[in-house]
Amino acid sequence: MKRNPVPPFFLKLVGVISGLRVAVEGTRSRSNTFFLANHVSWLDIPALSGVTRTAFVAHDGLAGFAPLRWLCALNDTIFIARHRRSTVSAQVEQVRQALRETGALTIFPEGTTSDGITLLPFKSSLLSAIGTDDADIAAQPVWIDYGSEAAEIAWIGDEPGLDNALRILARPKPLRVTLHFLKPLDEADRRDRKALARGAQEAIGQAMKNRRECGEP
C-alpha cells in the first residue's frame, strides 16, 4: 500500500524547525521492519520518521488533540489504550495489520519517555504481533541517542508538553541525535513476546553501556 508522503515530510520539517540534526549509525533493515526504540522526547518521532518513514504505535492520550490526531491518522498511527488490558488482543491485531500495510512500524516499549540516560522496563503486551513465524518481518532495536544533552531535552515528570516544546524551540544551538540501528533480533529472541522485549532492552542497554565505557557522552 502506497504511503501518504505528506506526514513524513511534515514530521521531518518539524525536526528541522526544532534544530534537530540527525546522524545514523548501523544499518537499518530494508525489509518489513518492526522497530523497537527507547523513548526520550517527542522529537524521537520526527527523527525516526525522517530517516525511515515509519508509522508509530502511540498511546490514545494523543488522540485527544484534534490536529495531532489528524496528522497521526495520516501517518497510519495505531492508537492504543495502555490501561485497558481487555483490549490487548484487539490492539495486537491492529499492530499486526499495520506492520503488513505500512512496511515499517515503530513501538516504544517503555510505554513513556525516560531520561535518555537509563532505560525503563520494556513492556511486552503488544509485542506478540510478531513471532518466529513472521520471518519476513525484521525486529530491529534502535537506540535514540541525544548524547550529553539527553537529560536536558527529556520530556519527563509533570512538565506540560507545550512547555517542553517551547523550551526546546528556544535553544540557541542545534540538537544532535544519533539513531543507532542495532542488529535485528534473531529467532531465539523472538520465541515469545517477553523474549522480544528482553532482547530489545538488552541490545539497547548494551549499546549505551559500550558508549559510556568508551568515555563518550
C-alpha positions as CSV (number, residue, x, y, z in Angstrom):
1,M,0.0,0.0,0.0
2,K,1.4,3.4,-1.0
3,R,2.0,5.7,2.0
4,N,0.8,9.3,2.1
5,P,4.0,11.4,1.6
6,V,2.8,14.4,3.5
7,P,3.1,13.3,7.1
8,P,6.7,12.1,6.9
9,F,7.6,15.3,5.1
10,F,5.8,17.4,7.8
11,L,7.4,15.5,10.6
12,K,10.9,16.0,9.1
13,L,10.1,19.7,8.8
14,V,9.2,19.8,12.4
15,G,12.6,18.3,13.3
16,V,14.4,20.9,11.1
17,I,12.5,23.8,12.8
18,S,13.3,22.3,16.2
19,G,17.0,22.4,15.3
20,L,17.3,18.6,15.1
21,R,20.4,17.3,13.4
22,V,20.1,13.5,12.8
23,A,23.0,11.2,12.3
24,V,22.7,7.4,11.7
25,E,24.9,4.6,12.8
26,G,24.4,1.0,11.9
27,T,22.3,-0.4,9.1
28,R,18.5,-0.3,9.1
29,S,16.6,-3.3,7.8
30,R,15.2,-2.6,4.4
31,S,12.5,-5.3,4.6
32,N,9.3,-5.0,6.5
33,T,10.5,-3.9,9.9
34,F,9.2,-3.6,13.5
35,F,11.4,-1.0,15.2
36,L,11.7,-1.2,19.0
37,A,13.2,2.1,20.3
38,N,13.8,3.8,23.6
39,H,11.8,6.9,24.1
40,V,13.2,10.3,25.3
41,S,11.2,13.1,23.7
42,W,8.5,13.9,21.1
43,L,11.5,14.7,18.9
44,D,12.0,10.9,18.6
45,I,9.1,10.8,16.2
46,P,10.4,13.3,13.6
47,A,13.9,11.9,13.9
48,L,12.8,8.4,13.2
49,S,10.2,9.3,10.6
50,G,12.7,11.4,8.6
51,V,15.1,8.5,8.3
52,T,12.7,5.5,7.9
53,R,9.3,6.9,7.0
54,T,7.9,4.7,9.8
55,A,4.5,4.7,11.2
56,F,4.1,4.6,15.0
57,V,2.2,3.0,17.8
58,A,1.1,5.7,20.2
59,H,-1.0,5.9,23.4
60,D,-4.6,7.1,23.0
61,G,-4.0,10.3,25.0
62,L,-2.5,11.8,21.9
63,A,-5.8,11.3,20.1
64,G,-7.5,13.9,22.3
65,F,-5.8,16.8,20.4
66,A,-7.6,17.1,17.1
67,P,-4.8,18.5,14.9
68,L,-2.3,15.9,16.2
69,R,-4.9,13.1,15.8
70,W,-5.4,14.1,12.2
71,L,-1.7,14.1,11.4
72,C,-1.2,10.8,13.3
73,A,-4.1,9.2,11.3
74,L,-2.5,10.3,8.0
75,N,0.8,8.7,9.2
76,D,-1.0,5.4,9.9
77,T,-0.5,5.7,13.7
78,I,-2.0,2.9,15.8
79,F,-3.6,4.3,19.0
80,I,-3.6,2.0,22.0
81,A,-5.3,2.2,25.4
82,R,-2.4,1.4,27.7
83,H,-4.5,0.8,30.8
84,R,-7.2,-1.3,29.2
85,R,-6.0,-4.9,29.4
86,S,-9.3,-6.1,28.0
87,T,-8.4,-4.6,24.6
88,V,-4.9,-6.0,24.3
89,S,-5.8,-8.8,21.8
90,A,-7.6,-6.3,19.5
91,Q,-4.6,-3.9,19.7
92,V,-2.2,-6.7,18.9
93,E,-4.2,-7.4,15.8
94,Q,-4.1,-3.7,14.9
95,V,-0.3,-3.7,15.2
96,R,0.0,-6.9,13.1
97,Q,-2.2,-5.4,10.3
98,A,-0.3,-2.1,10.4
99,L,3.0,-4.0,10.0
100,R,1.8,-5.7,6.9
101,E,0.3,-2.5,5.4
102,T,3.0,0.1,6.2
103,G,6.2,-1.8,5.9
104,A,7.8,0.0,8.9
105,L,6.3,0.4,12.3
106,T,7.9,1.8,15.5
107,I,6.9,1.0,19.0
108,F,8.3,2.5,22.2
109,P,8.2,-0.5,24.6
110,E,9.0,1.6,27.7
111,G,5.4,3.0,27.3
112,T,6.5,6.5,28.2
113,T,9.5,8.8,27.9
114,S,12.6,8.3,30.1
115,D,15.6,10.5,31.0
116,G,17.6,9.3,28.0
117,I,20.4,8.0,30.3
118,T,18.7,4.9,31.7
119,L,16.1,2.6,30.3
120,L,12.7,1.8,31.8
121,P,11.5,-1.8,31.7
122,F,10.3,-2.8,28.3
123,K,6.6,-3.8,28.3
124,S,5.8,-6.8,26.2
125,S,2.0,-6.7,25.8
126,L,1.9,-5.6,22.2
127,L,5.0,-7.5,21.0
128,S,3.2,-10.7,20.3
129,A,2.2,-9.1,17.0
130,I,5.3,-10.8,15.5
131,G,6.9,-14.1,16.3
132,T,9.2,-16.8,14.8
133,D,6.6,-17.5,12.1
134,D,7.0,-13.9,10.7
135,A,10.4,-14.4,9.1
136,D,9.6,-11.7,6.5
137,I,9.4,-9.0,9.3
138,A,12.6,-7.9,10.9
139,A,12.5,-6.9,14.6
140,Q,15.2,-4.2,15.0
141,P,16.2,-2.4,18.2
142,V,17.0,1.3,17.8
143,W,18.9,3.4,20.3
144,I,17.8,7.0,20.1
145,D,20.9,8.8,21.5
146,Y,20.9,12.5,22.4
147,G,24.4,12.3,23.9
148,S,25.2,14.7,26.7
149,E,22.1,16.7,26.1
150,A,19.6,13.8,26.8
151,A,18.8,14.9,30.3
152,E,18.2,18.5,29.2
153,I,15.7,17.7,26.5
154,A,14.0,14.7,28.0
155,W,10.2,15.1,28.4
156,I,9.7,13.6,31.9
157,G,7.9,14.3,35.1
158,D,5.0,16.7,35.2
159,E,6.3,19.2,32.5
160,P,3.5,20.1,30.2
161,G,4.1,19.2,26.5
162,L,3.8,22.8,25.4
163,D,6.3,24.0,27.9
164,N,8.8,21.3,26.8
165,A,8.3,22.2,23.1
166,L,8.8,25.9,23.8
167,R,11.9,25.2,25.9
168,I,13.4,23.1,23.1
169,L,12.5,25.6,20.4
170,A,14.2,28.4,22.4
171,R,17.5,26.6,22.3
172,P,20.2,28.7,20.6
173,K,22.1,25.8,19.1
174,P,21.2,22.7,17.1
175,L,20.2,19.5,18.9
176,R,22.1,16.4,17.7
177,V,20.7,13.0,17.9
178,T,22.1,9.7,16.6
179,L,19.9,6.8,15.6
180,H,21.8,3.6,16.3
181,F,20.2,0.8,14.2
182,L,21.3,-2.3,16.1
183,K,21.5,-5.9,14.9
184,P,18.0,-7.3,14.2
185,L,16.9,-9.8,16.8
186,D,17.4,-13.4,16.0
187,E,15.0,-16.4,16.3
188,A,15.9,-17.0,20.0
189,D,14.8,-13.5,20.9
190,R,11.6,-13.9,19.0
191,R,10.3,-17.1,20.5
192,D,7.7,-15.1,22.5
193,R,6.8,-11.5,23.4
194,K,8.7,-11.5,26.7
195,A,11.9,-12.7,24.9
196,L,11.4,-10.0,22.3
197,A,11.1,-7.2,24.9
198,R,14.1,-8.6,26.8
199,G,16.2,-8.9,23.7
200,A,15.5,-5.4,22.6
201,Q,16.1,-3.9,26.0
202,E,19.4,-5.8,26.4
203,A,20.6,-4.7,23.0
204,I,19.9,-1.1,23.6
205,G,21.2,-1.2,27.1
206,Q,24.5,-2.8,25.9
207,A,24.9,-0.2,23.3
208,M,24.5,2.5,25.9
209,K,27.0,0.8,28.2
210,N,29.5,0.4,25.5
211,R,29.4,4.1,24.7
212,R,29.9,5.0,28.4
213,E,32.9,2.6,28.7
214,C,34.5,4.3,25.7
215,G,34.3,7.6,27.6
216,E,31.9,9.2,25.1
217,P,28.9,11.3,26.3
